[in-house]
Amino acid sequence: MAGLSMGGMETKTITLAQPGMFSHFGLLSGGTYAPEDIKDKSKVKLIFLSCGSFENANGVRNAATALKDAGFNAVSYISENTRHEFQTWRRSLFELAQLLFIK
């Protein structure tokens, strides 16, 4: 499950409330996960966090690092020279799709 902006916040709420239903989480300018948010990491295959470089880039990078350190497959993507806008989400979706569908 993935969402952008407010949809990312909804994605976070839903994935945490239904941990057995989703294995791939994507927040595109929609916040971050902390390792302690996810109670059962055995079903989580991917956590993708992204934002524009003029948004919360350090927060996204730090969250992905903390998730990796806790044993999650976490990926961060920062869209350079963009904000909370379509170009950020277009680039983010391109990066996420490669992780999901291209091997």
N, CA, C and O atoms as a Tinker XYZ file with bonds, in Angstrom:
   412  protein
     1  N      0.851000   -1.163000    0.000000    73     2
     2  CA     0.000000    0.000000    0.000000    64     1     3
     3  C      0.896000    1.225000    0.000000    63     2     4     5
     4  O      1.901000    1.270000    0.710000    81     3
     5  N      0.536000    2.207000   -0.788000    73     3     6
     6  CA     1.302000    3.444000   -0.843000    64     5     7
     7  C      0.355000    4.616000   -1.032000    63     6     8     9
     8  O     -0.748000    4.465000   -1.559000    81     7
     9  N      0.799000    5.777000   -0.597000    73     7    10
    10  CA     0.005000    6.981000   -0.777000    64     9    11
    11  C      0.891000    8.197000   -0.737000    63    10    12    13
    12  O      2.001000    8.164000   -0.206000    81    11
    13  N      0.381000    9.283000   -1.312000    73    11    14
    14  CA     1.155000   10.516000   -1.310000    64    13    15
    15  C      0.434000   11.587000   -0.503000    63    14    16    17
    16  O     -0.795000   11.655000   -0.473000    81    15
    17  N      1.225000   12.407000    0.138000    73    15    18
    18  CA     0.744000   13.516000    0.957000    64    17    19
    19  C     -0.216000   12.975000    2.034000    63    18    20    21
    20  O      0.159000   12.092000    2.806000    81    19
    21  N     -1.430000   13.492000    2.087000    73    19    22
    22  CA    -2.383000   13.010000    3.088000    64    21    23
    23  C     -2.671000   11.521000    2.896000    63    22    24    25
    24  O     -2.934000   10.809000    3.865000    81    23
    25  N     -2.622000   11.054000    1.659000    73    23    26
    26  CA    -2.782000    9.622000    1.394000    64    25    27
    27  C     -1.661000    8.803000    2.006000    63    26    28    29
    28  O     -1.861000    7.642000    2.362000    81    27
    29  N     -0.483000    9.397000    2.129000    73    27    30
    30  CA     0.618000    8.736000    2.816000    64    29    31
    31  C      0.337000    8.590000    4.298000    63    30    32    33
    32  O      0.653000    7.569000    4.908000    81    31
    33  N     -0.256000    9.613000    4.861000    73    31    34
    34  CA    -0.625000    9.524000    6.280000    64    33    35
    35  C     -1.698000    8.457000    6.483000    63    34    36    37
    36  O     -1.668000    7.725000    7.472000    81    35
    37  N     -2.640000    8.369000    5.552000    73    35    38
    38  CA    -3.662000    7.321000    5.619000    64    37    39
    39  C     -3.036000    5.939000    5.446000    63    38    40    41
    40  O     -3.419000    4.984000    6.121000    81    39
    41  N     -2.062000    5.846000    4.530000    73    39    42
    42  CA    -1.351000    4.586000    4.335000    64    41    43
    43  C     -0.686000    4.135000    5.621000    63    42    44    45
    44  O     -0.767000    2.965000    5.995000    81    43
    45  N     -0.034000    5.060000    6.291000    73    43    46
    46  CA     0.620000    4.715000    7.554000    64    45    47
    47  C     -0.397000    4.220000    8.573000    63    46    48    49
    48  O     -0.176000    3.197000    9.221000    81    47
    49  N     -1.486000    4.919000    8.717000    73    47    50
    50  CA    -2.519000    4.527000    9.678000    64    49    51
    51  C     -3.083000    3.148000    9.366000    63    50    52    53
    52  O     -3.239000    2.318000   10.261000    81    51
    53  N     -3.385000    2.906000    8.109000    73    51    54
    54  CA    -3.995000    1.633000    7.706000    64    53    55
    55  C     -3.007000    0.482000    7.836000    63    54    56    57
    56  O     -3.357000   -0.579000    8.354000    81    55
    57  N     -1.771000    0.681000    7.369000    73    55    58
    58  CA    -0.803000   -0.423000    7.443000    64    57    59
    59  C     -0.465000   -0.792000    8.881000    63    58    60    61
    60  O     -0.227000   -1.962000    9.181000    81    59
    61  N     -0.443000    0.183000    9.762000    73    59    62
    62  CA    -0.160000   -0.126000   11.166000    64    61    63
    63  C     -1.353000   -0.784000   11.846000    63    62    64    65
    64  O     -1.179000   -1.589000   12.760000    81    63
    65  N     -2.565000   -0.448000   11.408000    73    63    66
    66  CA    -3.771000   -1.038000   11.995000    64    65    67
    67  C     -4.046000   -2.440000   11.461000    63    66    68    69
    68  O     -4.690000   -3.240000   12.139000    81    67
    69  N     -3.569000   -2.748000   10.262000    73    67    70
    70  CA    -3.791000   -4.054000    9.622000    64    69    71
    71  C     -2.443000   -4.668000    9.226000    63    70    72    73
    72  O     -2.164000   -4.813000    8.035000    81    71
    73  N     -1.612000   -5.026000   10.195000    73    71    74
    74  CA    -0.242000   -5.449000    9.892000    64    73    75
    75  C     -0.130000   -6.710000    9.038000    63    74    76    77
    76  O      0.885000   -6.892000    8.365000    81    75
    77  N     -1.110000   -7.563000    9.044000    73    75    78
    78  CA    -1.039000   -8.785000    8.251000    64    77    79
    79  C     -1.529000   -8.630000    6.829000    63    78    80    81
    80  O     -1.391000   -9.557000    6.030000    81    79
    81  N     -2.094000   -7.495000    6.490000    73    79    82
    82  CA    -2.701000   -7.308000    5.185000    64    81    83
    83  C     -1.728000   -6.799000    4.115000    63    82    84    85
    84  O     -1.896000   -7.103000    2.934000    81    83
    85  N     -0.721000   -6.033000    4.516000    73    83    86
    86  CA     0.184000   -5.409000    3.554000    64    85    87
    87  C      1.634000   -5.775000    3.866000    63    86    88    89
    88  O      2.033000   -5.851000    5.028000    81    87
    89  N      2.411000   -5.999000    2.811000    73    87    90
    90  CA     3.825000   -6.329000    3.006000    64    89    91
    91  C      4.753000   -5.241000    2.472000    63    90    92    93
    92  O      5.937000   -5.219000    2.806000    81    91
    93  N      4.227000   -4.349000    1.654000    73    91    94
    94  CA     5.005000   -3.274000    1.054000    64    93    95
    95  C      4.353000   -1.945000    1.418000    63    94    96    97
    96  O      3.176000   -1.724000    1.134000    81    95
    97  N      5.122000   -1.067000    2.045000    73    95    98
    98  CA     4.606000    0.219000    2.518000    64    97    99
    99  C      5.305000    1.341000    1.762000    63    98   100   101
   100  O      6.524000    1.306000    1.594000    81    99
   101  N      4.550000    2.333000    1.304000    73    99   102
   102  CA     5.155000    3.470000    0.616000    64   101   103
   103  C      4.552000    4.785000    1.071000    63   102   104   105
   104  O      3.343000    4.995000    0.968000    81   103
   105  N      5.397000    5.664000    1.573000    73   103   106
   106  CA     4.960000    7.002000    1.971000    64   105   107
   107  C      5.663000    8.013000    1.073000    63   106   108   109
   108  O      6.875000    8.198000    1.180000    81   107
   109  N      4.921000    8.660000    0.201000    73   107   110
   110  CA     5.454000    9.651000   -0.722000    64   109   111
   111  C      5.043000   11.018000   -0.197000    63   110   112   113
   112  O      3.893000   11.428000   -0.356000    81   111
   113  N      5.962000   11.711000    0.417000    73   111   114
   114  CA     5.685000   12.988000    1.084000    64   113   115
   115  C      4.572000   12.823000    2.104000    63   114   116   117
   116  O      3.740000   13.712000    2.280000    81   115
   117  N      4.564000   11.692000    2.766000    73   115   118
   118  CA     3.476000   11.391000    3.692000    64   117   119
   119  C      3.937000   11.020000    5.081000    63   118   120   121
   120  O      3.198000   10.368000    5.819000    81   119
   121  N      5.130000   11.412000    5.456000    73   119   122
   122  CA     5.621000   11.113000    6.793000    64   121   123
   123  C      6.625000    9.977000    6.787000    63   122   124   125
   124  O      7.198000    9.637000    5.752000    81   123
   125  N      6.826000    9.401000    7.952000    73   123   126
   126  CA     7.805000    8.330000    8.115000    64   125   127
   127  C      7.270000    7.281000    9.083000    63   126   128   129
   128  O      6.292000    7.506000    9.796000    81   127
   129  N      7.917000    6.161000    9.089000    73   127   130
   130  CA     7.706000    5.120000   10.097000    64   129   131
   131  C      8.915000    5.119000   11.013000    63   130   132   133
   132  O     10.021000    5.455000   10.590000    81   131
   133  N      8.710000    4.746000   12.253000    73   131   134
   134  CA     9.793000    4.477000   13.191000    64   133   135
   135  C      9.786000    2.972000   13.441000    63   134   136   137
   136  O      8.733000    2.339000   13.362000    81   135
   137  N     10.940000    2.394000   13.739000    73   135   138
   138  CA    10.976000    0.944000   13.969000    64   137   139
   139  C      9.962000    0.475000   15.010000    63   138   140   141
   140  O      9.360000   -0.588000   14.857000    81   139
   141  N      9.774000    1.250000   16.045000    73   139   142
   142  CA     8.841000    0.840000   17.101000    64   141   143
   143  C      7.375000    0.931000   16.681000    63   142   144   145
   144  O      6.508000    0.396000   17.372000    81   143
   145  N      7.080000    1.597000   15.565000    73   143   146
   146  CA     5.704000    1.659000   15.054000    64   145   147
   147  C      5.221000    0.295000   14.572000    63   146   148   149
   148  O      4.033000   -0.016000   14.658000    81   147
   149  N      6.145000   -0.515000   14.065000    73   147   150
   150  CA     5.786000   -1.778000   13.413000    64   149   151
   151  C      6.030000   -2.921000   14.385000    63   150   152   153
   152  O      7.172000   -3.242000   14.717000    81   151
   153  N      4.947000   -3.523000   14.833000    73   151   154
   154  CA     5.032000   -4.550000   15.878000    64   153   155
   155  C      5.517000   -5.897000   15.351000    63   154   156   157
   156  O      6.233000   -6.608000   16.056000    81   155
   157  N      5.139000   -6.262000   14.119000    73   155   158
   158  CA     5.546000   -7.552000   13.559000    64   157   159
   159  C      6.284000   -7.306000   12.250000    63   158   160   161
   160  O      5.661000   -7.113000   11.206000    81   159
   161  N      7.599000   -7.314000   12.307000    73   159   162
   162  CA     8.366000   -7.011000   11.106000    64   161   163
   163  C      8.524000   -8.210000   10.178000    63   162   164   165
   164  O      9.068000   -8.067000    9.083000    81   163
   165  N      8.069000   -9.372000   10.585000    73   163   166
   166  CA     8.259000  -10.570000    9.770000    64   165   167
   167  C      7.495000  -10.509000    8.447000    63   166   168   169
   168  O      7.900000  -11.156000    7.481000    81   167
   169  N      6.409000   -9.753000    8.380000    73   167   170
   170  CA     5.604000   -9.682000    7.160000    64   169   171
   171  C      5.957000   -8.497000    6.276000    63   170   172   173
   172  O      5.468000   -8.407000    5.150000    81   171
   173  N      6.786000   -7.596000    6.755000    73   171   174
   174  CA     7.126000   -6.385000    6.005000    64   173   175
   175  C      8.302000   -6.677000    5.078000    63   174   176   177
   176  O      9.395000   -7.019000    5.531000    81   175
   177  N      8.063000   -6.538000    3.778000    73   175   178
   178  CA     9.114000   -6.802000    2.799000    64   177   179
   179  C      9.814000   -5.528000    2.329000    63   178   180   181
   180  O     10.990000   -5.566000    1.968000    81   179
   181  N      9.105000   -4.408000    2.332000    73   179   182
   182  CA     9.687000   -3.152000    1.864000    64   181   183
   183  C      8.993000   -1.967000    2.510000    63   182   184   185
   184  O      7.767000   -1.925000    2.619000    81   183
   185  N      9.799000   -1.007000    2.937000    73   183   186
   186  CA     9.282000    0.288000    3.371000    64   185   187
   187  C      9.978000    1.343000    2.519000    63   186   188   189
   188  O     11.202000    1.472000    2.556000    81   187
   189  N      9.195000    2.094000    1.754000    73   187   190
   190  CA     9.719000    3.126000    0.867000    64   189   191
   191  C      9.265000    4.485000    1.387000    63   190   192   193
   192  O      8.071000    4.730000    1.554000    81   191
   193  N     10.224000    5.359000    1.640000    73   191   194
   194  CA     9.942000    6.707000    2.134000    64   193   195
   195  C     10.530000    7.711000    1.159000    63   194   196   197
   196  O     11.674000    7.556000    0.730000    81   195
   197  N      9.775000    8.732000    0.803000    73   195   198
   198  CA    10.310000    9.733000   -0.115000    64   197   199
   199  C      9.733000   11.107000    0.180000    63   198   200   201
   200  O      8.718000   11.258000    0.860000    81   199
   201  N     10.423000   12.099000   -0.360000    73   199   202
   202  CA     9.954000   13.486000   -0.282000    64   201   203
   203  C     10.811000   14.334000   -1.207000    63   202   204   205
   204  O     11.801000   13.859000   -1.762000    81   203
   205  N     10.422000   15.590000   -1.366000    73   203   206
   206  CA    11.227000   16.536000   -2.124000    64   205   207
   207  C     12.370000   17.044000   -1.271000    63   206   208   209
   208  O     12.299000   17.009000   -0.043000    81   207
   209  N     13.423000   17.518000   -1.918000    73   207   210
   210  CA    14.599000   17.981000   -1.168000    64   209   211
   211  C     14.301000   19.222000   -0.332000    63   210   212   213
   212  O     15.045000   19.528000    0.600000    81   211
   213  N     13.228000   19.940000   -0.650000    73   211   214
   214  CA    12.853000   21.110000    0.143000    64   213   215
   215  C     11.774000   20.776000    1.168000    63   214   216   217
   216  O     11.195000   21.677000    1.774000    81   215
   217  N     11.502000   19.500000    1.363000    73   215   218
   218  CA    10.554000   19.065000    2.390000    64   217   219
   219  C     11.363000   18.616000    3.610000    63   218   220   221
   220  O     12.176000   19.372000    4.142000    81   219
   221  N     11.127000   17.382000    4.041000    73   219   222
   222  CA    11.773000   16.852000    5.243000    64   221   223
   223  C     12.823000   15.807000    4.861000    63   222   224   225
   224  O     12.768000   14.671000    5.331000    81   223
   225  N     13.771000   16.187000    4.018000    73   223   226
   226  CA    14.738000   15.224000    3.473000    64   225   227
   227  C     15.544000   14.526000    4.557000    63   226   228   229
   228  O     15.707000   13.307000    4.509000    81   227
   229  N     16.044000   15.259000    5.518000    73   227   230
   230  CA    16.832000   14.628000    6.592000    64   229   231
   231  C     15.982000   13.688000    7.430000    63   230   232   233
   232  O     16.454000   12.628000    7.841000    81   231
   233  N     14.751000   14.057000    7.686000    73   231   234
   234  CA    13.852000   13.193000    8.445000    64   233   235
   235  C     13.590000   11.879000    7.733000    63   234   236   237
   236  O     13.553000   10.820000    8.360000    81   235
   237  N     13.410000   11.948000    6.418000    73   235   238
   238  CA    13.167000   10.739000    5.623000    64   237   239
   239  C     14.421000    9.864000    5.604000    63   238   240   241
   240  O     14.337000    8.652000    5.802000    81   239
   241  N     15.562000   10.468000    5.371000    73   239   242
   242  CA    16.819000    9.698000    5.364000    64   241   243
   243  C     17.065000    9.041000    6.729000    63   242   244   245
   244  O     17.403000    7.860000    6.801000    81   243
   245  N     16.895000    9.804000    7.796000    73   243   246
   246  CA    17.136000    9.283000    9.146000    64   245   247
   247  C     16.157000    8.165000    9.492000    63   246   248   249
   248  O     16.541000    7.177000   10.117000    81   247
   249  N     14.905000    8.314000    9.093000    73   247   250
   250  CA    13.911000    7.270000    9.366000    64   249   251
   251  C     14.277000    5.983000    8.633000    63   250   252   253
   252  O     14.179000    4.897000    9.204000    81   251
   253  N     14.696000    6.093000    7.379000    73   251   254
   254  CA    15.089000    4.893000    6.623000    64   253   255
   255  C     16.303000    4.230000    7.254000    63   254   256   257
   256  O     16.373000    3.003000    7.332000    81   255
   257  N     17.246000    5.026000    7.698000    73   255   258
   258  CA    18.433000    4.467000    8.361000    64   257   259
   259  C     18.048000    3.739000    9.640000    63   258   260   261
   260  O     18.533000    2.638000    9.898000    81   259
   261  N     17.181000    4.345000   10.441000    73   259   262
   262  CA    16.737000    3.702000   11.688000    64   261   263
   263  C     16.004000    2.394000   11.391000    63   262   264   265
   264  O     16.185000    1.403000   12.098000    81   263
   265  N     15.176000    2.392000   10.345000    73   263   266
   266  CA    14.470000    1.166000    9.968000    64   265   267
   267  C     15.441000    0.087000    9.501000    63   266   268   269
   268  O     15.293000   -1.082000    9.857000    81   267
   269  N     16.428000    0.477000    8.709000    73   267   270
   270  CA    17.446000   -0.489000    8.254000    64   269   271
   271  C     18.204000   -1.063000    9.446000    63   270   272   273
   272  O     18.433000   -2.270000    9.524000    81   271
   273  N     18.588000   -0.198000   10.365000    73   271   274
   274  CA    19.314000   -0.647000   11.559000    64   273   275
   275  C     18.487000   -1.622000   12.393000    63   274   276   277
   276  O     19.038000   -2.459000   13.109000    81   275
   277  N     17.162000   -1.509000   12.298000    73   275   278
   278  CA    16.265000   -2.401000   13.036000    64   277   279
   279  C     15.941000   -3.669000   12.244000    63   278   280   281
   280  O     15.169000   -4.508000   12.710000    81   279
   281  N     16.525000   -3.814000   11.051000    73   279   282
   282  CA    16.336000   -5.039000   10.289000    64   281   283
   283  C     15.295000   -4.990000    9.188000    63   282   284   285
   284  O     14.979000   -6.024000    8.600000    81   283
   285  N     14.756000   -3.822000    8.895000    73   283   286
   286  CA    13.777000   -3.695000    7.821000    64   285   287
   287  C     14.470000   -3.412000    6.492000    63   286   288   289
   288  O     15.558000   -2.837000    6.461000    81   287
   289  N     13.836000   -3.817000    5.401000    73   287   290
   290  CA    14.272000   -3.430000    4.064000    64   289   291
   291  C     13.643000   -2.059000    3.799000    63   290   292   293
   292  O     12.509000   -1.972000    3.327000    81   291
   293  N     14.368000   -1.016000    4.100000    73   291   294
   294  CA    13.856000    0.351000    3.966000    64   293   295
   295  C     14.672000    1.117000    2.942000    63   294   296   297
   296  O     15.900000    1.027000    2.907000    81   295
   297  N     13.970000    1.869000    2.114000    73   295   298
   298  CA    14.604000    2.653000    1.064000    64   297   299
   299  C     14.089000    4.084000    1.164000    63   298   300   301
   300  O     12.888000    4.316000    1.305000    81   299
   301  N     15.007000    5.031000    1.090000    73   299   302
   302  CA    14.593000    6.434000    1.024000    64   301   303
   303  C     14.947000    6.993000   -0.343000    63   302   304   305
   304  O     15.944000    6.608000   -0.954000    81   303
   305  N     14.115000    7.901000   -0.804000    73   303   306
   306  CA    14.375000    8.597000   -2.060000    64   305   307
   307  C     14.057000   10.066000   -1.850000    63   306   308   309
   308  O     12.987000   10.419000   -1.354000    81   307
   309  N     15.003000   10.921000   -2.235000    73   307   310
   310  CA    14.812000   12.368000   -2.147000    64   309   311
   311  C     14.797000   12.924000   -3.569000    63   310   312   313
   312  O     15.760000   12.752000   -4.317000    81   311
   313  N     13.728000   13.576000   -3.933000    73   311   314
   314  CA    13.601000   14.199000   -5.245000    64   313   315
   315  C     14.274000   15.567000   -5.190000    63   314   316   317
   316  O     13.799000   16.480000   -4.514000    81   315
   317  N     15.378000   15.692000   -5.907000    73   315   318
   318  CA    16.169000   16.925000   -5.850000    64   317   319
   319  C     15.430000   18.122000   -6.446000    63   318   320   321
   320  O     14.762000   18.029000   -7.477000    81   319
   321  N     15.583000   19.252000   -5.747000    73   319   322
   322  CA    15.048000   20.549000   -6.186000    64   321   323
   323  C     13.535000   20.564000   -6.368000    63   322   324   325
   324  O     13.009000   21.272000   -7.227000    81   323
   325  N     12.836000   19.768000   -5.543000    73   323   326
   326  CA    11.372000   19.795000   -5.584000    64   325   327
   327  C     10.823000   19.940000   -4.179000    63   326   328   329
   328  O     11.524000   19.758000   -3.184000    81   327
   329  N      9.568000   20.268000   -4.136000    73   327   330
   330  CA     8.852000   20.473000   -2.878000    64   329   331
   331  C      7.699000   19.467000   -2.794000    63   330   332   333
   332  O      7.766000   18.385000   -3.379000    81   331
   333  N      6.672000   19.824000   -2.083000    73   331   334
   334  CA     5.466000   19.008000   -1.940000    64   333   335
   335  C      4.628000   19.221000   -3.207000    63   334   336   337
   336  O      3.677000   20.002000   -3.214000    81   335
   337  N      5.005000   18.505000   -4.285000    73   335   338
   338  CA     4.445000   18.805000   -5.601000    64   337   339
   339  C      4.452000   17.572000   -6.495000    63   338   340   341
   340  O      5.036000   16.540000   -6.165000    81   339
   341  N      3.787000   17.711000   -7.635000    73   339   342
   342  CA     3.627000   16.600000   -8.566000    64   341   343
   343  C      4.961000   15.994000   -8.994000    63   342   344   345
   344  O      5.090000   14.771000   -9.037000    81   343
   345  N      5.949000   16.820000   -9.308000    73   343   346
   346  CA     7.227000   16.290000   -9.781000    64   345   347
   347  C      7.880000   15.383000   -8.731000    63   346   348   349
   348  O      8.485000   14.369000   -9.079000    81   347
   349  N      7.761000   15.740000   -7.469000    73   347   350
   350  CA     8.278000   14.894000   -6.390000    64   349   351
   351  C      7.615000   13.525000   -6.427000    63   350   352   353
   352  O      8.295000   12.501000   -6.353000    81   351
   353  N      6.324000   13.501000   -6.539000    73   351   354
   354  CA     5.579000   12.242000   -6.486000    64   353   355
   355  C      5.778000   11.427000   -7.758000    63   354   356   357
   356  O      5.811000   10.197000   -7.710000    81   355
   357  N      5.908000   12.096000   -8.880000    73   355   358
   358  CA     6.174000   11.397000  -10.143000    64   357   359
   359  C      7.510000   10.662000  -10.058000    63   358   360   361
   360  O      7.602000    9.483000  -10.403000    81   359
   361  N      8.532000   11.360000   -9.602000    73   359   362
   362  CA     9.850000   10.744000   -9.458000    64   361   363
   363  C      9.826000    9.635000   -8.402000    63   362   364   365
   364  O     10.420000    8.573000   -8.591000    81   363
   365  N      9.141000    9.892000   -7.306000    73   363   366
   366  CA     9.061000    8.899000   -6.229000    64   365   367
   367  C      8.369000    7.625000   -6.700000    63   366   368   369
   368  O      8.827000    6.523000   -6.401000    81   367
   369  N      7.273000    7.769000   -7.433000    73   367   370
   370  CA     6.556000    6.602000   -7.942000    64   369   371
   371  C      7.432000    5.811000   -8.903000    63   370   372   373
   372  O      7.408000    4.581000   -8.890000    81   371
   373  N      8.199000    6.496000   -9.729000    73   371   374
   374  CA     9.114000    5.824000  -10.643000    64   373   375
   375  C     10.118000    4.966000   -9.867000    63   374   376   377
   376  O     10.368000    3.816000  -10.226000    81   375
   377  N     10.686000    5.531000   -8.808000    73   375   378
   378  CA    11.661000    4.795000   -7.986000    64   377   379
   379  C     10.994000    3.620000   -7.269000    63   378   380   381
   380  O     11.551000    2.523000   -7.230000    81   379
   381  N      9.816000    3.842000   -6.707000    73   379   382
   382  CA     9.108000    2.777000   -6.006000    64   381   383
   383  C      8.711000    1.660000   -6.962000    63   382   384   385
   384  O      8.855000    0.485000   -6.625000    81   383
   385  N      8.218000    2.000000   -8.137000    73   383   386
   386  CA     7.779000    0.984000   -9.101000    64   385   387
   387  C      8.928000    0.056000   -9.489000    63   386   388   389
   388  O      8.719000   -1.144000   -9.668000    81   387
   389  N     10.115000    0.588000   -9.617000    73   387   390
   390  CA    11.266000   -0.251000   -9.946000    64   389   391
   391  C     11.538000   -1.275000   -8.849000    63   390   392   393
   392  O     11.945000   -2.401000   -9.136000    81   391
   393  N     11.317000   -0.895000   -7.612000    73   391   394
   394  CA    11.539000   -1.815000   -6.490000    64   393   395
   395  C     10.463000   -2.895000   -6.444000    63   394   396   397
   396  O     10.710000   -4.005000   -5.971000    81   395
   397  N      9.279000   -2.571000   -6.932000    73   395   398
   398  CA     8.171000   -3.510000   -6.880000    64   397   399
   399  C      8.090000   -4.419000   -8.094000    63   398   400   401
   400  O      7.769000   -5.600000   -7.959000    81   399
   401  N      8.377000   -3.889000   -9.285000    73   399   402
   402  CA     8.061000   -4.609000  -10.511000    64   401   403
   403  C      9.241000   -4.945000  -11.402000    63   402   404   405
   404  O      9.120000   -5.818000  -12.261000    81   403
   405  N     10.362000   -4.295000  -11.232000    73   403   406
   406  CA    11.514000   -4.543000  -12.099000    64   405   407
   407  C     12.579000   -5.279000  -11.307000    63   406   408   409
   408  O     12.960000   -4.848000  -10.219000    81   407
   409  N     13.045000   -6.356000  -11.834000    73   407   410
   410  CA    14.066000   -7.128000  -11.131000    64   409   411
   411  C     15.314000   -7.206000  -11.939000    63   410   412
   412  O     16.291000   -7.820000  -11.508000    81   411
